[in-house]
Amino acid sequence: MRKMREHTIASRAATAAHLRITGWRDTLVSRIAAKADRGQTSVEYLGIIAVVVLIVAAILGTNIGTTIYDAITAQIAKVAK
């Protein structure tokens, strides 16, 4: 009876330790993943901003901005007639 009781106590202790370690590991992994996501989001926003800046620079640096403006104005003038 005593051996069975010791086995049960040891089994409960091992189970409790396993649950604590598993919980700690899951918490750690979720925190690391959350930090990685935040960094990834920042890089994605930076990439979008860079693309927009390049598009604006291309429009301002060439005559394409004027061409687009003239085309839109012409279409508006057709609709207004």
C-alpha positions in Angstrom: 0.0 0.0 0.0 2.8 2.4 0.9 4.6 1.8 -2.5 1.4 2.5 -4.3 0.9 5.7 -2.3 4.5 6.8 -3.0 4.0 6.0 -6.7 0.8 8.1 -6.8 2.5 11.0 -5.1 5.5 10.8 -7.5 3.1 10.5 -10.4 1.1 13.5 -9.3 4.4 15.5 -8.8 5.6 14.5 -12.2 2.3 15.4 -13.8 2.3 18.8 -12.1 5.9 19.5 -13.1 5.1 18.5 -16.7 2.1 20.9 -16.8 4.1 23.8 -15.4 6.9 23.2 -17.9 4.4 22.9 -20.8 2.6 26.0 -19.7 5.9 27.9 -19.4 7.0 26.7 -22.8 3.7 27.6 -24.5 3.9 31.1 -22.9 7.4 31.6 -24.0 6.7 30.5 -27.6 3.7 32.7 -27.8 5.6 35.8 -26.6 8.4 35.1 -29.1 5.9 34.8 -31.9 4.2 38.0 -30.9 7.5 39.9 -30.9 8.3 38.5 -34.3 4.9 39.5 -35.7 5.4 43.1 -34.5 8.7 43.3 -36.1 7.4 41.8 -39.3 4.5 44.3 -39.4 6.9 47.2 -39.0 9.0 46.0 -41.9 5.9 45.5 -44.1 4.7 49.1 -43.4 8.2 50.4 -44.2 8.1 48.5 -47.5 4.7 50.0 -48.4 5.9 53.5 -47.6 9.0 53.0 -49.7 6.9 51.8 -52.7 4.6 54.8 -52.3 7.6 57.2 -52.1 9.0 55.6 -55.3 5.7 56.0 -57.1 5.3 59.6 -56.1 8.9 60.3 -57.1 8.4 58.7 -60.5 5.2 60.7 -61.1 6.8 64.0 -60.0 10.1 63.3 -61.9 8.5 62.5 -65.2 5.7 64.0 -67.3 3.4 61.0 -66.5 1.7 63.1 -63.8 0.7 65.7 -66.3 -0.4 63.0 -68.8 -2.6 61.4 -66.2 -4.0 64.8 -65.2 -4.8 65.7 -68.8 -6.4 62.3 -69.5 -8.7 62.6 -66.4 -9.6 66.2 -67.2 -10.4 65.3 -70.8 -12.7 62.5 -69.6 -14.4 64.8 -67.2 -14.9 67.3 -69.9 -16.6 64.6 -72.1 -19.0 63.7 -69.4 -19.8 67.3 -68.6 -20.9 68.0 -72.2 
